[in-house]
Amino acid sequence: MNLVFKYLAPFCAVLILNGCSSAMKGPTTGGGSPAIERAMKSGRAALVGNQAERTGYGMYSYVLLGAPPTEANRDQYLQVFAAFFTTLPDIDGLERSGFPLSQLNLTYILLQDAPPPELLKGTATPGQARAFAEWALTHYNYARANALLKSVADAKGDGPYLISTLEPLGPGQRTQRGYLYQDLSSVELRCIKTWIGAFFAQSSQPTARDRAAGEELAQKLREVLARAAGPCPQDDAQPQRRLRWRNTS
């Protein structure tokens, strides 16, 4: 078993992206008992042009690039996109399966043009993923990504970033409920799929989306990744630069 998954499972490593278990308790009711926790499932979708985000979802995640690829980071971008296509099913399929919107983490990739239908259907095979990633990189909407990144105080470079919020991330507007920030720019290429897959793996865990617990959970995630010293060592001297929960209210 991959060591990242081995350690992430007990701590519910995707408790912000995909949901969490009892480590993230919801608000209490009048009688003092915790609010009902629900499982979450993540799916992918394209946000094309100036199309507005769909409303009503339990969580929103965005794959954000600050600038077109260079020779130095092109492979990094492609690996992140490939993981996006191979890890996540399409959101429409999840909705047709009966998942309420409130139990779905809608994960967006920003595009200038409508993608070919097969790009967002099912889960891509590794062979398809490279071609899909190349197409998405060619048609990526950098202008919109930069507008959204203005809402993310931590984002100083080109990324790639994975940003998750409890509400749609408006361009240039501070989210009122905080966000989970992940900077994938320095993650080793061979570890990107493991990193992204780990955060989306525990989709069946119950969740109570309580932003007050965000920083504590981000710290647990950093500790978990730091212990995963086998195939994907976390040797960053300041891991909080890559992964943190930011309270904004």
N, C-alpha and C positions, 0 to 999 in steps of 0.2 A: 504494500500500500504506500502511495506517495506520502512522504512525511508531512507535507503541507496539509493534506486532507486528514491525516491521522490526528494532527493536533487541532485542526480547525473544528472538526466535528464536535468534540466535547464542549468547546467554548461557543458553538453556534456562530462561526466566523462570519456568516452572512447576515447577521442579525440586523444590520442596517440596510443592506442592499436588497436582500430577499426576505428578511424577517428574522425574528429571534425568538428564543424561548423564554423561560422564566428569568433569564438574566436581564431582560428588558421589560419590566412590568409596566402595565398601563395605569392610567389614573384610576383611583378608587371610586366606588359608588358611594352613595350616602351611607350605606351600612358598613363601609370600611373594607369591603372585599374588592379584589382587583377586577378591573374591567375585563370582559371576555377577550381572550387572545385568539387570533385567527392565523391560519397558515397563509403564506404568500407564495406566488409563483411568478417568475420573470419571463417576459417574452420580448421579442424585438419588433421594431417598426421603423419606418422611414418618416422623417419630417422633411417635406419637400418645399423648397422655396420659402415663402413667407407663411406657409400653412400654420394655422394655430394648433397648439397641442390639444389633444383630446382631454376632456375633463372627467373627473370622478374616480381616477385611479388611486390606489393606496400609496404608490410611490412612483417617482419619475427618475430615470437615470439617463445620462447623456454621455456619449463618446465624443469628446471635444478635442479638436486639433487647432492650434493657434496660427499655423502657417502651412503653406504647401511643403511637401517633403523635400529634403535635401539628400545628397548622397549619404550623409552621415545618419539620417534618421528614417529613411524610406522603409527599410526592413522593419523597424520598430512599429511604424504605422501599419504596415501590412500584417504583421503578426497580431496586432490588436484587433484589426478588422476581421481577420480570419477566425480568431477566437470568438468574436461576436457572432459570426455566422454559424460556427460549429457548436457553440455552447447553448445558444438560446433558440427556442422554437419561435414561430411567428405568433404575435399577440392575438391575431384574429382567430387562429386555431384554438388558442386557450379560451377565448371568449365563447366560441362555438361549443366547446366542451362543457360549458356551464359555469366557469369561474366568474364570480361577481367582480366588477371592476375594482371594488375596494380591496380585493385580495390579490391584485395584480401589480407587479412592478413593471411599468412600461418603459422599456429601454430603447432610446432613440439614437439613430445615426442621422446626421444632417446631410441632405443632398440638394443639389441644385436642380436636378431633373428626376422625374418619376423613374424608379428602377424597373428593370425587367421583372415580370411577375414571379419568376422562379427565385429571384433574389430574396424574397421575403416569405417563401413558403417552406414549411417544414424546417428541418435542421440540416444544414449543408454537410456533405461528406468532406473529408480533408481534400479530396481532389477538386471539388467545386469551390471550396473556400478560397483558394488562391485566386481563381478567376473572379469570384465575387469581390474579393478584397481589392483587386486591381481596378475593377469597374468603380467601386465605391470611392476609391482614392482619387480617381480621375474626375468624378462628378461631385466631390465633397463640397459642401457649402461653407467655405472658410469665413465669409463675411458674417453669416449668422452665428457661427461658432464664436467669433471674436466678440460679437454683441453679447452673447451669453456669458462669456468668460469675464466680462466686466462686472458681473455679479459675484465672481469668485475671487475674493481678495488674495487667496493663496497662490493663484496661477500667475507665475511670472515669466514662464518660458513658452515654448511651442507645444508642450505635451508629448505624447497623448495623455489626456486626462479622462478619468471616469468620475463623474459628479452625480451624486444621488441626493434627491430632495423629497420632501413630503408634499410639495406643491409644484406646479410648473415653474421652471426657472425663467423668469422674464428677462428680456434684454436690458442690461444696465440697471435692473431693479434688485435691491437686496431682498433675498428671500427671508420671510419673517420666522421661519421655523428651522433654520439651520440647514447644513448640508454635510454629506460625507465626501471628503476630498481624497482622491487617489491620483498620484502622479506616477505614470508608468514609464516615464522617459528614461529612467536609469535601470529598469528591470531587465535582467538578462533575457535575450531573445528566446532561449530555450525554456525560460520560466514564465513567459507571458501567459500562455494558455493555462498553465497550472494556477497562476495568480488569479486570473479572471474566473476560471472554472470554480476555484475554491469559494469565491465570493457569491457565486450563484448556485452552489451545490445543495445547500440545505433548504431548498424551497418548501419542503413539507413541514418545517418547523413552525410552531405557532408564533404569532407576533403581536405585540402591542406597541404601536409606534409612538414612543415617548421621547421627545427630543432632549428632555432633561438628562437622560442617561447616555446621551450620545458620546460625550468625551470619555466616560468610563469604558464604554464599549470599544471605542477606537483604540484606547490604550491596551485593552485585552487583545485586540487584533494584532497590534504591533508586537506584543509579547509572544503571541502564537507564531507569527512569522519569524521572529528572531530565533525561536527554538527549532524551526524547520531548517536545520543546518546541513541536510544531506545534499540532494541534487540542486537545490535552489537556496544557497546561503544568503542571508540578509546581513551584509557587512556594512551597511550604511551607518555612519557614525551618528547620524541624527534621523532615525527612521520616521519621526513625526513629520519630517519634510515631505514624505511620500504619502502618508496616510494619517488623516486627522478628521475629527468631527469639529465643525466650526459652528458655534452658536452665534446667531446674528441678531437676535432680538434683545 
